[in-house]
Amino acid sequence: DPNMLVGVELPATEETTEEMVYVFAEEFARMGFDKEKLMRIFSRPFYAGAHQAYLQLGAKRIEEIVDECLGIWGRTSFK
């Protein structure tokens, strides 16, 4: 069935996990999320991929990446 959802688990290194965090943080920063909302995404188990990265890299590294992405994309505004 082409409409069946299939999940695949792939091995990841710390480097690929950081890249994933950058992608999440950039995407949500571009949508207007602030630091508090972004950190909540990573710290809550409901967001499985983001939370797994949070557990692997730690809150400090996630916060550094979030701050970097907000510094670049946090000023973007859509009307």
Backbone as JSON, one array per atom type, in Angstrom:
{
  "sequence": "DPNMLVGVELPATEETTEEMVYVFAEEFARMGFDKEKLMRIFSRPFYAGAHQAYLQLGAKRIEEIVDECLGIWGRTSFK",
  "N": [[0.85, -1.19, 0.0], [0.83, 2.05, -1.03], [0.19, 4.21, 0.55], [0.75, 3.6, 3.12], [2.23, 4.34, 6.18], [5.61, 4.2, 6.84], [8.24, 3.72, 8.99], [11.72, 4.31, 9.32], [14.71, 3.5, 10.87], [17.76, 5.08, 11.2], [21.32, 4.98, 11.57], [23.03, 7.41, 13.55], [25.41, 10.0, 14.01], [27.04, 12.21, 16.39], [27.52, 14.51, 14.98], [25.65, 14.4, 12.82], [23.33, 14.51, 14.31], [23.52, 17.08, 15.4], [23.25, 18.55, 13.03], [20.6, 17.95, 12.43], [19.33, 19.24, 14.55], [19.94, 21.91, 13.93], [18.4, 22.16, 11.59], [15.74, 21.78, 12.55], [15.63, 23.97, 14.4], [16.13, 26.19, 12.74], [13.96, 26.04, 10.94], [11.69, 26.41, 12.62], [12.33, 28.87, 13.78], [12.2, 30.52, 11.56], [9.5, 30.43, 11.19], [8.65, 32.07, 13.15], [8.87, 31.35, 15.84], [9.87, 31.9, 19.21], [12.7, 31.87, 21.51], [11.91, 30.55, 23.87], [9.7, 28.95, 23.04], [10.96, 27.35, 21.12], [12.85, 25.95, 22.69], [11.09, 24.5, 24.25], [10.04, 22.71, 22.39], [12.23, 21.0, 21.96], [12.63, 19.99, 24.54], [10.43, 18.48, 25.23], [9.05, 15.23, 25.29], [7.04, 14.6, 23.45], [7.72, 15.55, 20.92], [9.42, 13.59, 19.26], [11.86, 13.22, 17.63], [13.23, 15.7, 17.93], [13.4, 15.75, 20.71], [14.96, 13.49, 21.25], [17.41, 14.33, 20.22], [17.88, 16.39, 22.02], [18.27, 14.93, 24.37], [20.6, 13.55, 23.65], [22.53, 15.55, 23.0], [22.33, 17.45, 24.99], [21.0, 20.12, 27.04], [22.44, 22.54, 27.04], [23.97, 22.61, 24.61], [21.9, 22.46, 22.73], [20.6, 24.86, 23.29], [22.61, 26.67, 22.52], [22.66, 26.26, 19.74], [20.01, 26.96, 19.09], [20.06, 29.68, 19.84], [21.92, 30.62, 17.96], [20.56, 30.15, 15.52], [18.29, 31.75, 15.92], [19.52, 34.2, 16.0], [20.14, 34.57, 13.36], [17.75, 33.99, 11.87], [15.67, 34.85, 13.48], [14.84, 37.44, 13.23], [13.28, 37.61, 11.06], [10.22, 38.42, 9.54], [6.9, 37.82, 8.67], [4.12, 39.03, 6.93]],
  "CA": [[0.0, 0.0, 0.0], [1.7, 3.23, -1.1], [-0.2, 5.2, 1.56], [1.1, 3.11, 4.45], [3.35, 5.03, 6.81], [6.69, 3.28, 7.19], [9.36, 4.4, 9.64], [13.02, 3.68, 9.16], [15.69, 4.0, 11.81], [19.09, 5.17, 10.61], [22.35, 5.32, 12.55], [23.38, 8.83, 13.53], [26.55, 10.43, 14.82], [26.78, 13.49, 17.04], [27.52, 15.53, 13.92], [24.37, 14.38, 12.11], [22.32, 14.96, 15.26], [23.61, 18.55, 15.44], [22.67, 19.06, 11.79], [19.16, 17.84, 12.57], [18.92, 20.31, 15.46], [19.99, 23.15, 13.15], [17.26, 22.17, 10.67], [14.55, 22.05, 13.36], [15.69, 25.32, 14.96], [15.99, 27.16, 11.65], [12.6, 25.99, 10.41], [10.74, 27.03, 13.55], [12.69, 30.29, 13.92], [11.66, 31.19, 10.37], [8.04, 30.51, 11.36], [8.36, 33.06, 14.17], [8.98, 30.85, 17.2], [10.91, 32.53, 20.01], [13.6, 30.92, 22.18], [11.16, 29.73, 24.83], [8.93, 27.95, 22.3], [11.91, 26.41, 20.5], [13.41, 25.07, 23.72], [10.02, 23.59, 24.66], [9.96, 21.63, 21.39], [13.32, 20.04, 22.21], [12.6, 19.39, 25.88], [9.23, 17.65, 25.42], [9.1, 13.93, 24.61], [6.04, 14.52, 22.37], [8.45, 15.78, 19.67], [10.38, 12.51, 19.45], [13.16, 13.47, 17.02], [13.86, 16.84, 18.59], [13.7, 15.39, 22.09], [16.09, 12.56, 21.24], [18.59, 15.17, 20.05], [18.03, 17.09, 23.3], [18.86, 13.97, 25.31], [21.95, 13.19, 23.21], [23.46, 16.68, 22.99], [22.21, 18.22, 26.22], [20.29, 21.4, 26.95], [23.37, 23.65, 26.74], [24.3, 22.62, 23.18], [20.67, 22.79, 22.02], [20.39, 26.29, 23.48], [23.59, 27.37, 21.67], [22.19, 26.17, 18.35], [18.79, 27.77, 19.01], [20.48, 31.08, 19.86], [22.56, 30.92, 16.68], [19.52, 30.21, 14.49], [17.46, 32.93, 16.16], [20.32, 35.36, 15.62], [20.08, 34.7, 11.9], [16.39, 33.93, 11.34], [14.69, 35.36, 14.43], [14.4, 38.79, 12.85], [12.42, 37.5, 9.88], [8.82, 38.66, 9.86], [6.0, 37.65, 7.53], [2.82, 39.68, 7.17]],
  "C": [[0.89, 1.24, 0.0], [1.36, 4.3, -0.07], [0.12, 4.76, 2.98], [2.33, 3.85, 4.96], [4.38, 4.01, 7.26], [7.82, 4.09, 7.8], [10.63, 3.6, 9.46], [13.98, 4.32, 10.14], [17.06, 3.95, 11.16], [20.11, 5.5, 11.68], [22.72, 6.8, 12.42], [24.58, 9.08, 14.44], [26.17, 11.73, 15.51], [26.7, 14.6, 16.01], [26.19, 15.56, 13.17], [23.23, 14.82, 13.02], [22.34, 16.48, 15.37], [23.0, 19.16, 14.18], [21.14, 19.02, 11.85], [18.62, 18.95, 13.47], [18.92, 21.65, 14.73], [18.77, 23.26, 12.23], [15.97, 22.47, 11.43], [14.53, 23.51, 13.82], [15.49, 26.38, 13.88], [14.55, 27.21, 11.14], [11.62, 26.71, 11.33], [11.07, 28.5, 13.81], [12.13, 31.08, 12.74], [10.14, 31.31, 10.44], [7.66, 31.46, 12.49], [8.43, 32.57, 15.61], [10.09, 31.6, 17.93], [11.72, 31.44, 20.74], [12.83, 29.99, 23.11], [10.38, 28.62, 24.12], [9.84, 26.91, 21.66], [12.46, 25.44, 21.54], [12.36, 24.08, 24.23], [9.88, 22.43, 23.68], [11.02, 20.57, 21.68], [13.18, 19.33, 23.55], [11.4, 18.47, 26.12], [9.3, 16.35, 24.62], [8.09, 13.78, 23.47], [6.7, 14.69, 21.0], [9.65, 14.83, 19.66], [11.77, 12.79, 18.88], [13.92, 14.59, 17.7], [14.26, 16.49, 20.03], [14.87, 14.41, 22.19], [17.4, 13.33, 21.08], [18.91, 15.92, 21.34], [18.7, 16.17, 24.33], [20.31, 13.64, 24.94], [22.94, 14.33, 23.36], [23.43, 17.51, 24.27], [21.6, 19.6, 25.98], [21.22, 22.54, 26.54], [23.67, 23.73, 25.24], [23.07, 22.97, 22.34], [20.43, 24.29, 22.11], [21.36, 27.12, 22.63], [23.13, 27.39, 20.21], [20.94, 27.02, 18.14], [19.15, 29.25, 18.97], [21.1, 31.5, 18.52], [21.51, 31.07, 15.57], [18.61, 31.42, 14.68], [18.21, 34.21, 15.81], [20.28, 35.63, 14.13], [18.63, 34.87, 11.42], [15.34, 34.54, 12.25], [14.16, 36.74, 14.1], [13.45, 38.77, 11.66], [10.97, 37.65, 10.3], [7.99, 38.53, 8.58], [4.66, 38.28, 7.86], [1.82, 39.26, 6.13]]
}
